[in-house]
Amino acid sequence: MSIRIGIMGYGNLGRGVEYAVTSSPDMELVGVFTRRAPESLQTVTGAKVYAAEEAISMQDKIDVMILCGGSATDLPEQTPYYAQYFNVVDSFDTHANIPEHFADTDKSAKEAGKVALISAGWDPGMFSLNRLYAEAILPQGQSYTFWGKGVSQGHSDAIRRIPGVLDARQYTIPVPEALEAVRSGSCPVLTTRQKHTRDCYVVAEEGADKDKIREAIVTMPNYFADYDTTVHFISMEEMRRDHSGIPHGGLVIHTGRTGKDGEHKHIIEYQLKLDSNPEFTASVLTACARAVCRMAKEGQTGCKTLFDVPPAYLSPKSGEELRASML
């Protein structure tokens, strides 16, 4: 029997989930739910669109609701709320606030007898798993996470809010020397500035003070002030031609030692190269929806993360098939 999926929110992430669900043989898409006027949306696969407030009346038609809102303001409210009515999955990615978000969602899900899986994606998510596996296997060591080269959607949005800016893309780029130092197994102590640089491509309004815009970017606290940041001013035509995609990726590298006096060195490296950040994140969310459905059928309740999911629950294959083909 197919897992019945609902999608709450229809931006880049929601469209990615739509593609992922329709590519999964064990799933069916019930519909997309939006705060916009439903008639204003055309889904990529022709899926039916509903007003967000209609979702509650469709509890018996949906096994898992995948929440595709933003982490800043949407998910902190939406996930605990919808966990009262559905099994849910979200991609909440504000690392510092995950414990609070977990607690709020856990309370709602347990009271309703539902399963909610938060912070699914690649970081947090797949990178989190790789950090856990590596540190469990090599406790005498150090983990490093590098992001990029890729577009940071949040940082790009921060630039676009500067007066005089029409459009912007910001790329996070690992520093090659830092990568090599980590890969050498020397366990270097690296500052924020030493690990990444930031490249900004900006379309300015005609007549805007570019020096003022550049200064506002490179001194922006929490975004650019702690990094070596380069600002490039380009035309809108160049932006559309050269920077229309949303690629991203990164690496988790763990270096550790074993044996007498740590005589043997080991390096674990996990890398992602993503043409589309939102579509890859959506694919992780969709696999997690499968796991949530299975946990719910077992009678589990409350909030979960990928740390709590048996790997086999993510796959549409049976345990027998997995043991025969992958073990």
C-alpha positions, -999 to +999 in steps of 0.1 A: +000+000+000+014+034-010+025+060+016+002+090+012+021+122+013+011+159+017+034+188+010+029+220+030+045+249+012+054+252-024+087+270-030+119+254-043+119+228-015+082+219-021+088+214-058+117+192-050+096+170-027+070+168-054+096+154-078+110+130-052+076+116-041+065+110-077+097+092-083+092+069-053+073+036-062+059+032-027+044+067-024+016+088-037+011+125-035-023+135-021-017+172-027+001+205-021-010+229+006-003+266+003-009+299+021-013+315-014-044+313-035-045+277-046-057+287-081-025+308-085-002+277-083+006+253-111+024+223-098+051+206-119+033+172-120-002+184-120-007+176-083-039+191-068-034+223-047-053+231-016-055+260+008-033+254+039-064+256+062-079+227+044-052+203+056-067+196+090-099+182+074-078+157+054-060+139+083-075+105+073-061+109+037-025+117+046+001+094+062+029+119+064+029+157+059+063+171+046+067+207+058+086+228+033+086+262+051+116+282+062+135+277+094+135+314+105+098+319+111+077+291+095+089+258+110+092+269+146+054+274+146+043+250+118+060+218+130+046+217+166+012+228+152+009+202+124+024+174+147-009+176+165-027+163+134-002+145+112+030+125+112+054+152+099+089+158+086+108+191+084+142+205+074+147+229+103+184+239+100+191+266+126+216+244+145+217+264+177+179+262+181+174+225+174+171+215+211+143+240+216+125+230+184+128+193+193+113+199+227+083+219+213+076+194+186+081+164+209+054+177+233+029+181+205+036+148+188+035+128+220+002+143+231-013+135+197+003+101+193+021+111+162+057+108+149+076+140+139+111+139+124+129+173+124+161+187+109+163+163+079+185+173+050+222+173+044+234+196+073+218+190+096+210+155+084+234+134+064+264+154+076+252+149+112+251+111+107+286+111+093+299+131+122+283+107+146+295+075+128+331+089+126+334+101+162+319+068+175+344+047+155+374+070+161+369+087+194+405+098+195+402+123+167+387+155+154+358+162+130+358+191+105+329+203+084+334+223+052+305+238+032+307+246-005+315+256-031+278+265-032+251+292-030+240+301+005+204+311+002+202+328+036+234+349+030+222+358-005+189+370+009+208+391+035+226+409+007+194+415-012+180+434+018+208+460+015+195+493+000+206+497-036+208+459-043+185+444-070+198+408-068+227+388-052+242+354-049+267+344-022+290+314-026+307+298+004+341+283-006+364+261+015+399+274+018+422+249+000+450+252+025+427+244+053+413+214+035+448+200+029+459+206+065+429+186+077+434+158+052+470+155+063+457+142+097+476+169+117+443+180+135+449+217+130+430+243+151+412+265+125+394+298+129+362+306+110+382+329+087+408+302+080+382+276+069+360+294+044+359+325+021+328+341+007+323+354-028+294+377-035+279+386-069+257+417-067+234+435-092+232+471-080+205+496-088+215+522-114+233+551-096+237+531-063+268+537-042+287+505-048+314+513-023+287+517+004+271+484-006+305+466-005+312+480+030+277+470+042+284+434+030+319+429+043+311+443+078+277+425+082+279+407+116+270+370+118+272+368+080+304+382+065+324+401+091+343+370+103+352+359+067+375+371+039+347+383+016+350+394-020+322+414-037+318+414-075+293+438-092+277+423-123+248+430-146+214+414-143+221+396-176+252+381-161+234+371-130+207+353-150+232+337-173+259+326-148+242+323-114+207+311-118+212+277-102+213+267-065+243+243-063+259+234-030+277+206-011+306+201+012+326+177+032+328+161+066+363+150+074+373+131+106+409+123+115+416+099+142+443+076+156+444+040+170+470+017+184+497+022+210+503+059+215+481+066+185+506+052+161+481+046+133+463+074+115+429+072+099+409+096+078+372+094+071+358+117+044+322+122+032+315+146+004+285+160-014+284+178-047+249+190-054+235+206-086+204+216-067+205+221-029+167+222-025+161+191-046+187+171-027+173+182+006+138+173-006+150+138-015+163+134+021+129+146+035+111+121+013+132+092+024+126+103+060+088+103+054+091+066+046+109+060+079+083+081+098+055+061+084+071+028+095+078+041+130+042+053+133+029+019+123+050+004+151+033+026+176+062+050+182+054+086+191+072+119+197+100+138+180+128+121+162+160+130+142+180+110+117+200+098+147+169+078+158+161+062+124+173+027+115+190+030+081+168+003+066+137+023+074+148+049+048+148+024+019+118+011+000+135-023-002+128-051+023+153-062+049+159-094+028+165-073-003+189-050+015+209-079+030+212-095-004+221-064-025+239-040-002+253-057+029 
